């Protein structure tokens, strides 16, 4: 039943050094790093084995094999089934999951707030009282404000076929809730790329501001498929050059069921046949440091300036593919501009060559002081890409997570577009590597009767002044405006109320005002910073403490499904959210509609059987219960291949059916949306500085600052595991050239100030970061006296990020766009 990729994993471990060891290290090696977690000797093997998965948001869903005795987990192995070529082995943080399951910090009982919001003061109550409170608050909110006052906050702390969907199903039966649009990972990218590569339902009408539907036949854009991007396995097979913008799988996607494994296979193959890999990043990241080919240090947020200079060299040197641009694209030059913009020097070529827009030629000399990449190196890179037979251009999601990210993500895509290297073997579209298209099981179904959708980063504004937010001034989708301020927030398995959101100090001010959001329900496993803002705090049973079902994640290019049984009993009074939601539904007289006569475990069986019926390769229900895991490899994918092969039969879902380098729709939105004076929606992919981007440093805040993903955490998940923090400490990266004049030494405690907040964090003095910029790992847990000095001793980067949604997406661009001062504390 299993087909596997070609490389032997044992050979991979020998050849791939530190990166490979981190990605695929075995149980003994992994366990030894954590106090008390070394494997039990075989002579004292535990009685039972229970399968599960790592359900956090890194994209892997790597496989756990729990060994239990007397109803308690003793130790964990990971995937050791089948060929070693395809084993979804957990990374080191995943192997620390037992520390989470059995943490003394686990929430054990329902609690209600007794102090101020944000103080974290609670008292224990019964489940009956907790359910009474939820029912009463839901009734009051719906009766007084309507269902558009209810919002399920963005959260990614737990992925499962039966995860947060019981809440969505319950609230849908009660009349619905405001939908979440986009996500924190790809906010700017999801909003703007449909205007370039197309989407059937995510193009805004400039006249009304409302999103409209284009032809259903057309190819649609998503960052989570294999239609709009090529797989790393395709690069492994055919590419001779891989250029990565801000993409580090060794940090963002660790583990054997994650993209770091695909990346390693691709790297060995490309280098093995004489190819080259270039990493463009403001840090020498983990993906390039272990096996460096070439690192191009770049000032964060200036990728579009680099691309523009490369485009200049190609146009000047006649290296662009004019035939491809004329056939497949709109807006490269005046030949294919829409009638509304013809003859006005508004094309992409006009921008690059200085004959339109700002009248500046985008030469390498222009880009060098912006990017900090020498002009000679820019020309060298331009020649390298243009001469490659199958260049694989890709970008991580950090590049778009800037205040100019809506321009940046499109700009990077211009590299393969300009030379016609899209839809061909070994090439990519400029987007992140493809994700698996095959999901073997679905989730518990629900249909929300409310279509109003809020851009996810806008929820704080919706609490503060939601009734003023419209399609044209706030990016509301599915309706002309938001019907109400948000009055009831349901936060399940997530830390985005504060920790993973922007400008924690401002968010605190909004949330602590109880006249605004009137009720906050938090449901989690430990006391996160977000949980401190709960009016009602509920303890969740973890996936390994109940029957669990999940397909593969969204990362390594294979597909799988795991059906696991409880490895131990939930502690205290922790309960599954399905069972509690069923009790709430019962109070509303909707239990039968909610459950359809099924228990939680019945739903697991139902969903698995439904998936198996649609996929005849899957084991039977009886077989999967016995073996726990099913997996198989997938064929490589070439992004936009069908469009390249036959653009008439497989058009893009843009107004023209083509790649829109110039978007007439975006030009219309810039003219009709209500934008601030410093906001622009650009119709072509330009370099724009952005808020707190290039050129914004001052004498008070003289350094640029960017966040980045960290190996000890998945966002903020695992952020309280002491052993992991000791292995990979929370440290600010600073170049020696910036550290020396500040008398900063490695290990010093630093004070970091931005215009909106201040943190304390340890110094890591290293040449692995570009001068003039400091980097802070995102996800560290915020620790501050919010009713005192508000200085964050936990080193959470979102204490420093200003809350300013981007012009088009209304997204979290400030996540990587900051200005700061750094000094010894």
N, C-alpha and C positions, 0 to 999 in steps of 0.2 A: 504493500500500500504506500510505501515511502519511496520517492525518487529524490536523489541527493545531488548537490553541486559537486564539482569535480575535485576540488582540492582536499587532500587528506588533512584533517585537523591536527594530527600529530606533527605533520610536516610544518603546518602553519605555526604551531607553538615554537618550533625550532627556529623559524625564519623571521618571526615578527616581533621579537623582543618584548619590551615593556608594554607596548600597546596590546599585543596578542595575549600576554600573560594576564593583563587586566581584564580583557574581554572574555577569556575562556578558561581561567584557572579552575582547577578541580576543587572538590569539596574540602579536602584536607588543607590545601593551601589557603583557600578562602577562609575556612573556619579558624585557622590558627591566628589570624589577625585580630580576633575578637575574644576578649577575656571570657573564658568559660564556654566557648562555643566549638571547641575542637571535637571532631567526630568521636562517638562512643566506640569502643573496641567491638569487633564483630562478635566476640564471645558474649557480650552483654547487649546484643542488638535489641532494639525496641520491638514491641509486639506487633505494631500496626504501621502501615504506610498509607499516607493520605496525600493525594495530589492537589496542587493549587498553582496559582500564578502570582507574579508580582504585579499588582493592579494599579501602580502609580503611573504618572503621565510622562514616561520617557519614550514611549513608543514600542517597547519590547514585549511586555507581558511575558517575561521569561518564566520558566517552569520551576516550581518548587516540588520537592519530594519530602514531605514531613514524616519523621519517625516519632511515633507517640507510644507512650506506655501509661497505662492506668488513666487514660483520658487527658494526658498532659504531654505537650510537645517536648521531646528530649533533644533532638538536633535535626538539622536539615541537610539533605543532599539536594542536588539539582538534577537536571535532565541527564540521564545516562542511557537512554533508550535508542536502539537502532544504530545505524552507522554514525561514527564520530564526525562525519561530514555535515550532519545536520542535527546538532544538539543545542537546544535553547537554554544554555547554561546561564544562571544568574550571575550578575557582576557582584563586586564586593559589597556594594550597598544593599543589593537585594538579599545577599546572604546574611545581612544584619536584621532581616525582618523579624526574627525571633526576639530580638531586643525590643522591637516595637510591640509585638503581640503580648509579651510578658512584662512590659514596662511597668514600674511602680507608678508612673504618671498616667496610666490609662484612666479615662473617665469611666466610672463604675455605676453611677446612679443618675436619674433625672435630677436637675437642679434648676432653681429659678434665681434670678438676680436679686440681691439685697443691697448692693451698693450702687454707685454711679456707673453708667455705661462706660466700659473701658477699664474699670478698676479690677475686674475679675473676682468679685465677691459674690458668692452664691450660697444657697442653702439646699439641702437635700429634700426632695419631695417624692411622692409615689408616682408610678406610671399613670394611675387613674387621674391624679390631679394634673399631671402634665398634659394628658389627652384632653381633659376638660378645658384647660387653658387654650390649647390649640384650636379646639372647636369653637370656643367663644370668640377668640380673636379673628378667626376666619369669617364667622358669621357677621361680626361687627364691621370688619373691613369691607366685606362685599356689600352689606346693606348700606353703609355710609358713603363709600367711595366708588364701589364697583370693582369688578375683577381686574381692571387695568391698574389697580393699586397694589397688586400682588406680583412679586418678582422672585424667581429662583436665581440666586446669585451664581455667577460663573465659578465652577469648582472642578478640579481634575485630580483630587486626591485618591480616587478609587474608580477603576474601570471594571465593569462586570455586566453581563447580560441582564442581571437583576439589580443593578446598582442604584442610580438615582431615578430610574424610570418609574418606580412605584410612586414617587412624589409627583412626577409629571402626570401620571395617570390619575392619581387622586384629585389633583387640582383641576385637571381637564374635566373630570366628571362634575366638579363643583362650579363650572362655568368658565374656567380657564385662567390664564395669567399672561403677563407681558413676556413675549419671547426674547431670547438672547440672540443677538446678531453678531456673527464673526466670533473670534476668540482672542485671548491675550497673546497666543503664540504667533498668529499670522494676521493680525488685525488689518494693518495697512495693505498688505499683499492681497488678502481676500477682497477688500473693497475696490482696489484699483485695477487688478489684473483682468477682471471681466471686460473692462473697456479696451483692453489690448488683445486678449486671447478669447474673449467672449463668455457669456453666461446667459442661459435661457431665462433667468429670473432675477438678475441682480444688476440691471442697468437702469439708472434713474432717468426719468423724463425731465429735461431742463424746465419745461413749462410748469409742471405740477409739483416736481420734486419727488413724485411717487415712482417706485420701482415697477417695471413692466416686464411682460413676458415676450420673448422672441420665439422663433421657430423651435419646436421641440426636436426636430430632426438634427439640428445643428450641434456640433461639439461644444460642450460646456466647460467652463474653467472650474477647477478645484485644486487646492494644494495637496489634497489627500487622495490622489489616484495615480494611475499609470497612463493616463490619456495625455495630460499636459506636461509630463516629464518622463525621462528615460530612467531605467533602473541602473543601479551601480553594476549589476550583472551584465548589462549591455555594454557598459564601458569596459568591464573586465574582458569581454569577448573581442571588442573591435577598436577601442580608442587608442590613439597614440599621444594624446595630450589631455590632461585633466586640469582645469583651472577652477579653483574653489574660492568663492568670496564668503568670508565669515562662516565657514562650515567646518565644524569639528566634531565628527561622530564619536571620537574617543572620549569626549566629555558629555555631549548632549545625548548620545545614544549608545551607552555602554551595554555590554552583555551579549551572550551568544545568540539571543533572538533579536538582535538589534543591528542597526546599520553599520556599526563599527566592524562587524564580521564581514559584511559585504564590501566595506571600504578596504579592509585588509586584503581580501581576495583580489579586488580591483587593482590595488596598489602593486601587489606582487606581479600581476599579469602585465600591467602597463609598463612598469619598470623593467620587467623581464624581457620584453621585446624591444627595449631601447627607447621607450616613451618617456614622458616627463609629467610630473605633478607639481603644480604651482599653488601654494596656499597664500591668499591675500587676506591679511587680518591685522588688527592693531596689536595683537599678541602673537608670539610664537606658541601656538596652541598645542595641545597634546597630540592631535592627529599628525602634526608635522614635526614635532620635536623629537619623537622617537625614531622616525625614519625621514629626516628632512631631505627634500630634493631642492626646493627653493621656497623660501619665505619672503614675500614682499610685504614689509611693514607699511601700513597705510594709516593715516589719521582717520579715526572713526567718523562715519557719516559722509565720507568724501568719495565713495565708490563711483558715483555718477560722474564726478570730474575726471577720474581715471578713464572710465569708459568713453567719455566725450573726446579725450585726447587720443585714445586708440582709434576712435571713429575718424578723427581728423586725419590721422596718418593713413588710414585705409582709403579715405576719399581722395586725398591728395595723391596717393600712390596708385590709384585705380585698382584697388584690391576688393572693392565691394562687388556683390553679385547683383548687377542691375536687372538682369532677366528675372531672377527670383523676386526681387523687390517689386518689380512691375506686375508680376503675375499674382503674387500672394499677399501683397501688403498695400496699405493706404498711408500716404503721407511722408514717404521718404523724401521725395522731391516734388516739385510742382506738377509733374506728370500725373501723379496719382492723388493729388489733393482733392477733397470734396469741393464742389462748386462754391460753397459759402466761404472758402478760404483760399481759392486759387488766386495767383498773381499778387499775393500780399506778403510774400517772403515769410510764411509761417511754417514751412516744412522743417523736418528734422535736419536735412542737409543745410538749409539756411541757418539754422541755429548753430550747427557745428562750424560752418565755414565763416561765420561772422557777418552774414548778409541779412540777418533777420533778428528779431527779438532784441538782445542786448548789444548787438553789433561787435561782439568780441570773438575773435578766432580762437577755437578751443585747442590750441597747440599744446604739445607736451610741456613747453616752457610756461604756458599759462597754468597747467595742472600741477606742475611740480611743487610750488610753494603751498598749494592747497592740500595736496595729498601727502606731501613729504616724500614722494617717490621721485628720484632724479629723472629728468627728461630723457636721458639716454636709456634708462631702464624701461621707461614707458615705450619707447620705440622698439626696444628689444622684445618686449612682451607682445607688442602689436605684430611684429614680424613672425614671432613664434606661433601665435594663434592663426594668423593668415596662412602660414605654410603647412599647418597640420592637416592631415587627410581627414581625421575624424576627431575634432576637438569636442570634449565633453565639458561644457560650461555650466556650472551650477552655483547656487547661492544658498547659504544657510538662512535661517529666519531672523538672525540678528541684524542683517543688513537693512531689512525693512523696518526694524523696530527702532527707528529714529524719527525725529520730527519731520524730516524730508523723505521718509521711507516710501511714500506713495510715488515719488519720482525715482528713487533709487532702485526699487525692485524692477520697474520697467526698463530702466537704463541698462542694467546688467543683461537683461534679455536681448538688448540690441546687438550684443556681440555676435551670437549665432545668427541672428536675423540678417545683419548687414552682409555676411559672407555666405548666406544661403545654407548654413549647416544646421538645418532643422529637419527632422523626420527621416534622417538617413542613418545607416548603421554606425554605432559608436558615438553619435551626437546627442545633444540634449537641448532643451528649449531655453536654458538660462535659469530655470526654476530648480528647487531642491530635487534631489534624486527621487525617483518614483516610489510610491508606496503600494503595498500589495492590494490587488483589486478584488481578491476573493475572501469574503467573510462567511465562514461556514455556518454560523448561527446568528440569529437576530436577537432582539431585546423584547421585553414585555411591551406590547403595543399601547399606544395612546394617541388621541387626536385632540389637540388644543383648539377649541372653537375660536379663540382670539388670534388674529393675524398680526396685530401690532407688534413690531419688533424694535428693540432698543439696541443700538450699537453697544457692545458689552462694556466698553470703558466709560460709557456715559451714565452709568447707574448712579454715581454720586450726584451728578447734576439733576438726575431724575428724582432723587430724594429731595434735593434742595428746591428745585423749581420745575418739576416735570410738566406741570400744566402749561408752561410756556414753550415747551419743546415741540418743534414741528419737523416735517420732512426737510424743509429748506434751511433751518437754522441749527438743527441737531442731528440730521441724518436719520430721522425716524423712518422705518420701513413698514410697509403693509398698511399704512394709514397716513392721513395728512398730519396728524399730531398725536401726541401722547395724551390719553384721556384723563390722567390724574398724576399727582405726585406719588411716588412709591411710599406706601404706608406699611406694608407687610413684606419683609424679606426673609426668604427661606434659604439658609446656607447649609448645604450638605457636603461633607467631605472636602472642604476647601478652605484656603487661607487668604482669599482675595478680598475680604472686607477691608483688611488693612495691609497685611504683610506683603502680598503680591500685587497690590494695587499701587497707584501713584500718590505721592505727597501725603504720607501717613498723617502728618500733623493737621493738614486741612481736612482730610477724611475724618479724623477724630472729632474735629469741631462740628462737622455735619452730623455724624452719628450720635454724638453725645447730647445733641439737642433733641429731646424726646418729643418735642412738638412737631418734628419733621417726620422721620420714620417712627411709627408708633409701636411697632413690634418686630423684633429680630429673633428668629429661631435658628439656632446653630446646632447641628447634629454631627458629632465627630468622635474621635477615639482618644484624643489628648487635648490638653488646654493650649490651643494655638493662640496667637495674638488676636486673631479674628474672634475666637470664642469668647474673649473677654468682653465683647460687645453684645453678647446674647442677653435677651430677656428670659429666654428659656433655653437650657443647654441639655441636650440628650446624648446618652452614651450608645455608640454604635457597636454592633458585633462585626468583627472583621471577617473578610472573605474566608479565611482559613478556619473560622469558627462556625461555619454553616456550609451547607451544600453550595458549591459555586460552579459557575459556567462562564467561560469566556473564550472567544475566538482569539486569533493572534492579535498582536498590537497593530501598529501602523508603520512598521519600520523595516526589519529585514525582509528580504524578498522571498518569503515562503508563506504558507498558510497552515494553521493549526487550530485545534480546539482542545480544551482541557475540561473535564468534568471531575470535580473534586468533592470529597466527603469531609465533614468536619474533623479537623485534626485535634481539636480540644474544645472544651465547653467555653462559651463566652464568660468572662469574669463578672462578678457582681450581678447587676441587673441589666447588662448590655443586651439589647435585642436587635434583631434584623429590622431594617426600616420597612420591609414589605409587611411584616406582621403588625407593626405599629400603624402603618398606613391603612391596613385592613381594619384595625380597631377604630381609627378615625372615620373611615368610610361607614362603618357600622353605626356610629353616632348620627350620621347624616341619612341613614336609611339606604345606603348605597353599597353595602358590603357585597351583595350578590353581583352587582354590576362591576365592582372593583375586582373581585377574585375570580369571577366566572366559575365559581365552585372549586378553584384550585388553591392548594397551599403553595408556599414558596417553592418547595421541592417538586411539586407537581408542575409548576411553571418551568423549572429547569428541564424536566423530562420532556414536556411539551415542546419547548423551544429547540431542544436538541433533535428530537424526532422530526420536527418540521424542517430543520436544516438538512438532516440526513436524507429525507425524502427528496429534497431538491438536488442533492449531490450524491450520486450512487456510489462514490468511492469511499464514503465515510463508513465507519463501523456501525453496527447495530447498537441500540441503547444498551443491551445486555453486554455487548463487547466493550463499549466505552466505559461502562461502570467498572468493568474488570481491569482494563488496561489504563484508564485515566487520561491518556494522551493520544492524540492522532495528529500527524503532521505530514506535509509534503511540500516539495519545492515547486516553484512556479517558473514559467518560461520568461526570459528577458523581455523587456518592453522598450519600444522606441517612441518617445513623446511626439505627438502630432503627426504620426506616420500616415494615418488615414487621410488627414487633411493634405499632406504633402503629395500623397499618391493620387488623390482625386479631389481637388478643392470644390468641384461642383457637386459631387455626391456627398462629401463630408465637409460642408462649410463650417466655419466658426460661428458661434452665436453672437456676432457683432452685427451692427446695422448693415455693414457691407459684406459680411460673410468672410472677411479677410482679417489678417493681422492688422490692427489699426495702430500704426505708429503715431499718427495724428488722430485724435478722437474728437470728432465734431460734437459728440455728446458731452465730453468733459469741458470743452470750450463753452458750451451752453450752460453747464452747471456753474462755471466760474462767473458767468454773467448774471445768473438768476438766483443763486443761493445767497443767503445772508451770511457773509463772511466778515471777519474782523479785518482791520486795516492791514495787518501783517500776514494775512492768509491769501493764498493763491491756489487755485486748482489748475494745473498746467495741462494743456492738451497733448503735449509731447513730453517724452522723458528727458528732462533737463537736469542740470546740477543746480539745486537750490540749497542755500545754507541751512535753513530751518531754524526754529526757535532753539536757543542754547546750542546751536551747531557752530560750524566754522565761522570765525570772525566775531564770536560773541563773548570771548573771554575779556575780563577787565582786570584792573589792578587789584580789586578786592577778591575776584575769583579768576585767577590766572591760568588754571589748568582745565583741560577738557576731561570728562569722566564718562566712562561707559560701564555698564554691567556686563557680565558674562556668566554662562552656566558653569556649575562647579561639580566636581566629581563626588563630593560627599553627600550631595542632595539631588533629588529630582524636584526642581523648583524649591518649595519649602518642605516637601516630604522627606523624612529621615532627619530633618533639621534639629531634632532634639536628642538624637542618638549620640551619646558622649564619645563612644569609641570611634565613630566615623569622623567626628569633628577633630579628634586627635590625629587621625591619619591624614586628613586634608583640611588644614585649619582655615578659618576665615581670615584672609589677608588681603590688604590693598596692594596691588602691583604698582610699583613706581620705578621708573628708570633711574639709574645712578646720576644722570645729568640733572634730574629734578630733585633727587634726594640730597645730594651733596650741599647745595646752597642752603638747604633747610636743616642741615645737620642731622639728617635722618639715617639711622642705621637699621639693618635687618633685624626684625623682632621688636623694634620700638612700638609703643602704643601711640597712635596718631589721633589727632582731632581733625575731622574732615567737615567742612562747612560748605553748604550751597545756599542759594538765595532763600530756600524754604526749610532747611533743617540742618542738624548736626549729628554726627555719629562718632563713636570710638571704634578703632579697628587696628589690628596689628599690621606692621609694615613688612612687605616682601620687596626688597630692593633687588631688581633684576634687569638685565639688558633685554629680556624677552618681551618687553613692552616698549612701544614707540615713545620717544621723548615728547614732553608737553601734554601727555595724556596719562591718566591713572585708570586702573581697572578694578572693579569691585565685584566679587562673585555674588550673584543674585540668590535670594532664597533664605539667607540667614534670618533667624527669628528676632524680630524687633523686641527690644527690652528698654523701656523708658518709663519714667514717671510722667504720665500724660497730664497729670494735674499739678505738675511741678515744672522742672526745667526742660522737659521733653528731649533731653539728650539721650540718644539711642546707644546703649553700650553693647548691643548685639551686633552692630555693624550691618544693619539692613539697608540695602541700597535705596529702597523706596522711601526712606526718610529724606533722601536728597532729591528725588525726582519731583519736578513741578507738575501740577495737575493742569495740563493744557492739551485737550484732544486735538488731533491733527485735522487739517481742513476738510478733506473728503471723507475719510474713514471715521473720523471722530475717535481715533484710536490712541494707543499708549506709546506714542512716539518718543516721549521723554524717558522711556525705560533705558535707552542708551544715549540720550542726548542731555548732558549735564555740564555745568561749569562749577568748579569747586576751588577752594583753597585747602591746602594740606599743611599741617604743622605738627610738631611733637606735642602730645597731650600734656 
